[in-house]
Each structure stands twice: as structure tokens, then as C-alpha cells.
């Protein structure tokens, strides 16, 4: 079963993001590197002191001199431990800061995603990115990155110290660098794609389990238990195969590097002994060089331990940043082009119209749903779109709201193509309210204030409450909200008071009143209410619609009767347009729908 996923950021995009992040935190990064450099330098003094002590002992020295050398060695070891601790904590703080920025960016990017993009991916993909990929990145940033940074500083300064002490004995270390480079290049060329496939397969497991849990009643009533178990097993087998692939990569890498790490010390001892016997180097150089090579094995081992985690972290970062790619690639999060911003300024609240020209759309791998629709809706006009089930009404609503992008033609708001408007600018003027609404875990006040960012703050909390109560009164929700234990401060949603479908819909419409957009698109917004409640809500809502451009998608034809204009859609085409009475007199498609409804 193919897993549908959101985009994954390309490696060059990830590298660019990391470069920009490093530049933004250059001060903290410089401090971390300086601390690690000082710690490593303290540790590199030890082999030089011991080499000199061995040479002194060979030629004869005093007990006092030995004591001084041991005391100095102990002091440098303590200094190294102290500086390493400070450096590790500084690196951890920097990593936590960057990780927090990445998480905030991920949340912002998810909220900026068009609904159509979210719907194109399986639910498990976004959940896995927010949980598993976020946790993998946390482990990489807070554990792997500080230790790898220290290891790299050790390797660079250790090789420099080795070259200074004895260029000849440095050959013992340098002979393993080419094969180390080759095996790591082989691993890195394959690991990222392997870990991405593993993450995608894990998303498939999450999506399947989520669907089974959400549809537990349906699974039980239709006896689908075996089918769901089989699907879970298939998803697990797919994940297992991808995991085996990455495991094979790591097995080759680790076993090769473990073998290579045993060579330098043996070569150093053999080469050092021979060079000393030939008089090419002294005993101090042999001792110091051997100890430096021994020291360097530990940071190499650290790299070996964490290289797989780094690749997993890189893949997870690509998946988290890929959400931004889904919202616009490398330009995600940037302001809209100057032309778009300038055009957006012309879309004033008191001068808005909506026009559609040659609009065409088809879902992925499916036939065309809309066929060249032309439509013009003037400022303040109330238009109701009707048609039989499957005619394309809801698809048209999502295209008019900018949720879906047309595959042909365009939708213009105030003379500006929707594609040219920044997302936040578009939503200031145009809002879609569908039959699917969500109550966020939190207080009723917080649910309403999601749409209240534009409200003036002069009135303080009481002034803000007045606007919220006014919105609730407009949609007829004052009664049941006043009956809640803490009214606006009552917790609703997950872990709070349960709301009926009618109350959820009223809350959604109250949010709409608070948002105060210029253009409203109502896609069967009252469909979850019983007919009596729906009529009452529609009557109370009439005052809010006054003076606005309103487009309603309706199955209940009584809601169309009071519209300024009714647009009839059949087979993805506009077949009729006019007032209720005009269309009845024509005796066409609308008259047939009305007759069936009556």
C-alpha cells in the first residue's frame, strides 16, 4: 500500500538552512568552539609532558622534577575536564535553542499549509513528523551534535599536534584516512534515502493504527478485525524491510571502521620502534606520537557511534523542513512578492468582489471535476450555489476560498489573483466555513480568540469579552454558553466539556463573526444542525451577512430562496443563474431540484 507523504526538503535546502542558522548564532557557536578548543588543547599537553618525562628518565632526573611534571599533568587533566563540561553545557544550550526554533518553524509551516496539501498526505505522516521526527532531531541536537563537535575538534587539533611532534609517525594515522573517507562516502550516499524510506514506512504504521482506532466502531460492526490486522502486518513488514536496509548500511560502516581503528596504534609502535632504532626520532617523540594516536582513537570512535544518528537527524530535519517546502519551498516563510503585497493593499474590506474565469480542476489521477466555470460575484452580493450530489459544489467552494489551486483559469479577489496574495492577507478578507469544524482543547474563550488577533485591545479583557459575547449572541449561542460551569473560561474539547454538533457549528460561526472577513464562503455550514435549529441560526446570522459578499453552498434549497442570485452547477458546469423566482419560471434544472425538495 503506497504511503502518501508531504514533501521532504532537498539536501541543499537543509544545508542552506543550517548555514543560515549557524550565521544567526555565530556568537554562541564561536563560544562553543573556543571552549572545546581550549579543553582539547589542555588534553593535548599530557602526551607531550609524558614524552618529555620518559626522555628525562632515560637520561636521569630528580624526584622533584618527576613530581612537578605529574602535578602539571594532573592540573591539565582537571582543566580539560572542567572546560569540557562547560563546553558541553554551552553546546547543549545552543542545540536546545536551535531545536526550539525548528519546532516553532515546523508549527508555523504546518499552520500555513493549504488544506489541500494536508489532505493530499496520510494522517500518519504529519503525526510522525511532529512526534517521531521531532524526537529524533532532539536526540541528535542535544546528544549527538555536542559530542561530535568535541570529537571533530579533537581530531583536527590532535592531527596538528601529531604532525608537530613527528611528521614521520603521523603516517601511522594518515594511512587509514583514505579508506575511512571512502567507506563514509559510500554510507552517506545511501543512508539519507534509506532513513527517509524508514520514516515514511513508520508513517504508514501510524496512519493505519490511527484509522483503526478512529474507526473502531465501524471495524467491529463490519467484522473488519482481520483486515485491519493484515494491513498492520503489511505496514510493519514494509517498515522492517526498510529498517533492515539501513541496518546493513550501518553494519558495513561500523565493522569497517572498527577494523581500521586498530591499525594506527600497531603501525605507530612498529614504525616508532624501527625509526628509534635507526636514530630518526627520539624516545620522547615516539612516546608522545603513540599517545596522540591513542587519544585520537576515542574521537574517531565517537564519530562511529553517532554517524548513524546524525544521518537519522538529517533525514528528520529534511522531513520537518519539508513542510515548509510544501508551503512554498525555499521561499516559505518569506513575505509575498512586492507586487502581491501592493495588490493586496487594493483588496479593501469595503470594496471586494470575486471573479472566476475558465476555472478547471481535477483531483489527483481522476477525471476533471470542474469544466471552464465563469462566475462574477459583486461586492455585498449573496450568492447560493446549488446542484445535485457530486456536481462539484464543494470543490468549487474550496477553489473560491483558495484552499485548492486551480489547474486551469483563475480566481481573483478585488482584481487580484488568489495565488498572488500572501496566505495571511487572503484570510483577512476571505474565510471558508465548512461542515467539518474542530474544537481545540482549551477554554471557550481561547477557541474564540483564535480569530480575534485583529481586535483592538483598548477595552482590556472586558472589552474583548464584549466582542466575544456579541459574536455568540449573533449566532444564538448565548444561552448554552451562559449555562456552562465557567462560561467563557470553561474548558471544552479534549479533557473538557463535550459540545453537541450544533454547538460546535455555532462556535465555528461565532469565530467567523469575530474574524470579520469581507467575503464569506459557507459550504453547508449549518448541515449538522436539525432543520429547526438550522433555520433559527440562519435567521440570527442574517444580520452578520448584511453588507458582505456571501457565497453559500447548499443542499437544503430553502436556504437558497432568499439569495440575491442562485447559481446551479451540474456536471462541473454552471447551467443556470438567476433569482429563485426567475429560475422557477424557466422550468429548468433549478425548478426540477426545487420540485424534488418540496
VENBEL-V96073 format. One record per residue. N is the residue number from 1. RES is the residue in one small letter. SS is DSSP state (H for helix, E for strand, L for the rest). Layout:
# VENBEL-V96073
N&RES&SS  N&RES&SS
This chain:
# VENBEL-V96073
1&x&L  2&x&L  3&x&L  4&x&L  5&x&L  6&x&L  7&x&L  8&x&L  9&x&L  10&x&L  11&x&H  12&x&H  13&x&H  14&x&H  15&x&H  16&x&H  17&x&H  18&x&H  19&x&H  20&x&H  21&x&H  22&x&H  23&x&H  24&x&H  25&x&L  26&x&H  27&x&H  28&x&H  29&x&H  30&x&H  31&x&H  32&x&H  33&x&H  34&x&H  35&x&H  36&x&H  37&x&H  38&x&H  39&x&H  40&x&H  41&x&H  42&x&H  43&x&H  44&x&H  45&x&H  46&x&H  47&x&H  48&x&H  49&x&H  50&x&H  51&x&H  52&x&H  53&x&H  54&x&H  55&x&H  56&x&H  57&x&H  58&x&H  59&x&H  60&x&L  61&x&L  62&x&L  63&x&H  64&x&H  65&x&H  66&x&H  67&x&H  68&x&H  69&x&H  70&x&H  71&x&H  72&x&H  73&x&H  74&x&H  75&x&H  76&x&H  77&x&H  78&x&H  79&x&H  80&x&H  81&x&H  82&x&H  83&x&H  84&x&H  85&x&H  86&x&H  87&x&H  88&x&H  89&x&H  90&x&H  91&x&H  92&x&H  93&x&H  94&x&H  95&x&H  96&x&H  97&x&H  98&x&H  99&x&H  100&x&H  101&x&H  102&x&H  103&x&H  104&x&H  105&x&H  106&x&H  107&x&H  108&x&H  109&x&H  110&x&H  111&x&H  112&x&H  113&x&L  114&x&L  115&x&H  116&x&H  117&x&H  118&x&H  119&x&H  120&x&L  121&x&L  122&x&L  123&x&H  124&x&H  125&x&H  126&x&H  127&x&H  128&x&H  129&x&H  130&x&H  131&x&H  132&x&H  133&x&H  134&x&H  135&x&H  136&x&H  137&x&H  138&x&H  139&x&H  140&x&H  141&x&H  142&x&H  143&x&H  144&x&H  145&x&H  146&x&H  147&x&H  148&x&H  149&x&H  150&x&H  151&x&H  152&x&H  153&x&H  154&x&H  155&x&H  156&x&H  157&x&H  158&x&H  159&x&H  160&x&H  161&x&H  162&x&H  163&x&H  164&x&H  165&x&H  166&x&L  167&x&L  168&x&L  169&x&L  170&x&L  171&x&H  172&x&H  173&x&H  174&x&H  175&x&L  176&x&L  177&x&H  178&x&H  179&x&H  180&x&H  181&x&H  182&x&H  183&x&H  184&x&H  185&x&H  186&x&H  187&x&H  188&x&H  189&x&H  190&x&H  191&x&H  192&x&H  193&x&H  194&x&H  195&x&H  196&x&H  197&x&H  198&x&H  199&x&H  200&x&H  201&x&H  202&x&H  203&x&H  204&x&H  205&x&H  206&x&H  207&x&H  208&x&H  209&x&H  210&x&H  211&x&H  212&x&H  213&x&H  214&x&H  215&x&L  216&x&H  217&x&H  218&x&H  219&x&H  220&x&H  221&x&H  222&x&L  223&x&L  224&x&L  225&x&H  226&x&H  227&x&H  228&x&H  229&x&H  230&x&H  231&x&H  232&x&H  233&x&H  234&x&H  235&x&H  236&x&H  237&x&H  238&x&H  239&x&H  240&x&H  241&x&H  242&x&H  243&x&H  244&x&H  245&x&H  246&x&H  247&x&H  248&x&H  249&x&H  250&x&H  251&x&H  252&x&H  253&x&H  254&x&H  255&x&H  256&x&H  257&x&H  258&x&H  259&x&H  260&x&H  261&x&H  262&x&H  263&x&H  264&x&H  265&x&H  266&x&H  267&x&H  268&x&H  269&x&H  270&x&H  271&x&H  272&x&H  273&x&H  274&x&H  275&x&H  276&x&H  277&x&H  278&x&L  279&x&L  280&x&L  281&x&L  282&x&L  283&x&H  284&x&H  285&x&H  286&x&H  287&x&H  288&x&H  289&x&H  290&x&H  291&x&H  292&x&H  293&x&H  294&x&H  295&x&H  296&x&H  297&x&H  298&x&H  299&x&H  300&x&H  301&x&H  302&x&H  303&x&H  304&x&H  305&x&H  306&x&H  307&x&H  308&x&H  309&x&H  310&x&H  311&x&H  312&x&H  313&x&H  314&x&H  315&x&H  316&x&H  317&x&H  318&x&H  319&x&H  320&x&H  321&x&H  322&x&H  323&x&H  324&x&H  325&x&H  326&x&H  327&x&L  328&x&L  329&x&H  330&x&H  331&x&H  332&x&L  333&x&L  334&x&L  335&x&L  336&x&L  337&x&L  338&x&H  339&x&H  340&x&H  341&x&H  342&x&H  343&x&H  344&x&H  345&x&H  346&x&H  347&x&L  348&x&L  349&x&L  350&x&L  351&x&L  352&x&L  353&x&L  354&x&E  355&x&E  356&x&E  357&x&E  358&x&E  359&x&E  360&x&E  361&x&E  362&x&E  363&x&L  364&x&L  365&x&L  366&x&L  367&x&L  368&x&E  369&x&E  370&x&E  371&x&E  372&x&E  373&x&E  374&x&E  375&x&E  376&x&E  377&x&E  378&x&L  379&x&L  380&x&L  381&x&L  382&x&E  383&x&E  384&x&E  385&x&E  386&x&E  387&x&L  388&x&L  389&x&L  390&x&L  391&x&L  392&x&L  393&x&H  394&x&H  395&x&H  396&x&H  397&x&H  398&x&H  399&x&H  400&x&H  401&x&L  402&x&L  403&x&L  404&x&L  405&x&L  406&x&L  407&x&L  408&x&E  409&x&E  410&x&E  411&x&E  412&x&E  413&x&E  414&x&L  415&x&L  416&x&E  417&x&E  418&x&H  419&x&H  420&x&H  421&x&L  422&x&L  423&x&H  424&x&H  425&x&H  426&x&H  427&x&H  428&x&H  429&x&H  430&x&E  431&x&E  432&x&E  433&x&E  434&x&L  435&x&L  436&x&L  437&x&L  438&x&L  439&x&L  440&x&L  441&x&L  442&x&E  443&x&E  444&x&H  445&x&H  446&x&H  447&x&H  448&x&H  449&x&H  450&x&L  451&x&L  452&x&L  453&x&L  454&x&L  455&x&L  456&x&L  457&x&L  458&x&L  459&x&L  460&x&H  461&x&H  462&x&H  463&x&H  464&x&H  465&x&H  466&x&H  467&x&H  468&x&H  469&x&H  470&x&H  471&x&H  472&x&H  473&x&H  474&x&H  475&x&L  476&x&L  477&x&L  478&x&H  479&x&H  480&x&H  481&x&H  482&x&H  483&x&L  484&x&L  485&x&L  486&x&L  487&x&H  488&x&H  489&x&H  490&x&L  491&x&E  492&x&E  493&x&L  494&x&L  495&x&L  496&x&L  497&x&E  498&x&L  499&x&L  500&x&L  501&x&H  502&x&H  503&x&H  504&x&H  505&x&H  506&x&H  507&x&H  508&x&H  509&x&H  510&x&H  511&x&H  512&x&H  513&x&H  514&x&H  515&x&H  516&x&L  517&x&L  518&x&L  519&x&E  520&x&E  521&x&E  522&x&E  523&x&E  524&x&L  525&x&L  526&x&L  527&x&L  528&x&L  529&x&L  530&x&L  531&x&H  532&x&H  533&x&H  534&x&H  535&x&H  536&x&H  537&x&H  538&x&H  539&x&H  540&x&H  541&x&H  542&x&H  543&x&H  544&x&H  545&x&H  546&x&L  547&x&L  548&x&L  549&x&E  550&x&E  551&x&E  552&x&E  553&x&E  554&x&L  555&x&L  556&x&L  557&x&H  558&x&H  559&x&H  560&x&L  561&x&L  562&x&L  563&x&L  564&x&L  565&x&E  566&x&E  567&x&E  568&x&E  569&x&E  570&x&E  571&x&L  572&x&L  573&x&E  574&x&E  575&x&E  576&x&E  577&x&E  578&x&E  579&x&L  580&x&H  581&x&H  582&x&H  583&x&H  584&x&H  585&x&H  586&x&H  587&x&L  588&x&L  589&x&H  590&x&H  591&x&H  592&x&H  593&x&H  594&x&H  595&x&H  596&x&H  597&x&H  598&x&L
